[in-house]
Amino acid sequence: MEKTAKMILAYDAKARVGGGYKLEHKPSSYGLVLKWLIKQRKMTYADFAKAYNGTTGQNINNIINRIDKTRFFDEDIQQMCKVLGVKVDYFTRLANTVEQLMEE
């Protein structure tokens, strides 16, 4: 779990797409895990957004990069995990491990 969490912290989505503005704030551990899982499933934010709640990639980008961990609700996490094909327990354990590493 810790090895995966370190890979998540090292993952740079901007390197893959070749640009974008530098983040001026830290995403939450949930956002970082979501970003990494979306990449692992070879999905775009638009693909994920459509399957998750029928919204836009820009909305998902906002959720991933700006929403605090406390604003992720259980129902939302369950739906996101369903779309990504992972168990909620795995997602939360991974996010907690990422958060512990972020605090070090």
Secondary structure, DSSP 8 states (H G I E B T S, - for coil): -HHHHHHHHH--HHHHHT-----SS---HHHHHHHHHHHHTT--HHHHHHHHHS--HHHHHHHHHH--GGG--HHHHHHHHHHHT--HHHHHHHHHHHHHHHH-
